[in-house]
Amino acid sequence: MLSHVNRKTSAAGLLREMLARPGLIRAPSATDGLSARMIAAAGFEAIHLTGSGVARSMGYPDIGLVTMNETIDRARSMARSVAIPVIADADTGYGNALNVIRTVQEFEAAGIAGVHLEDQVTPKRCGHYEGKQLIPADEMALKIEAACAARRDPDFVIIARTDARGVEGYDAAIRRAELYVGAGADVLFVEAPESRSEVERMAAHFRVPLLMNMYSGGKTPLVSTADLRTLGYRIVIWPSHLQRAAIMAMKRALELLQREDVSAADDPELMVSFAEREAIVGLPEAGELERRFLEGKKT
């Protein structure tokens, strides 16, 4: 309750408004309410709930081991913590078209602005792993139709993702994406293009909003935010940056603690202060509520 965010417009409505305006929506990826708050405080337009990041935060590789309910719990904590839209990775929709219907309704009820659904078999694999398998394109088109029919808020954004580039090739991925647009997808996400040329060709080919995944160390070459904006991409996500930065910082802190070098481990260059951490999660606001509703009560 302390982190409840009041909005005049739904999260989905805010995302729709952003998509209706020119420009690139920058959505760094988060795995929980803390990282979501940090992204919002840094001034970004939106947040991406990374399925791969959630899996790794639970100690699993991204091979479809995380359940819908586990992801929904993360989604809910993020959406209620921030005022900017959260876009969620809903994997394959966790099953067939009927599963997709429930998935969309659960994410919508959790306060999420939109989801991306992919055309891999269930269980899926990270889009930058080898060994991916796809469902038939017409089956995926029906899942997109089901997703669109399932939403209660017409502003809720359905993003169709295809992983066909690494399985069937670039041209097949484009054909699949076109089919998914015809099924009603609001935004397209062609995962893992393998060259700068492919990134540019996709932008020139489609007239619907495109999402680009800047997955550092993956199959896609890194393209600057400025260039993505110039090419006409509408959303960019960075699924691994924050988590990998946090892992590096944790490794360094643990090395110092293992050496019993506590003073170095407390270096402000390595970690935020106690006060800054508490400010990020809203302790000052909680204090105000305590003074208003607890200390001010009649005895």
JOVEN-V677348 format. One record per helix or strand of 2 or more residues. SS is the DSSP state (H for helix, E for strand). FROM is the first residue (numbers start at 1). TO is the last residue. If there is no record, write none. Layout:
ss: [SS	SS]
from: [FROM	FROM]
to: [TO	TO]
This chain:
ss: [H	E	H	E	H	H	E	H	E	H	E	H	H	E	H	E	H	E	H	H	H	H]
from: [11	25	33	46	51	68	85	97	114	137	157	164	170	187	196	209	225	235	241	262	274	283]
to: [20	30	41	49	57	79	89	109	118	150	162	166	182	190	205	213	231	238	258	265	280	293]
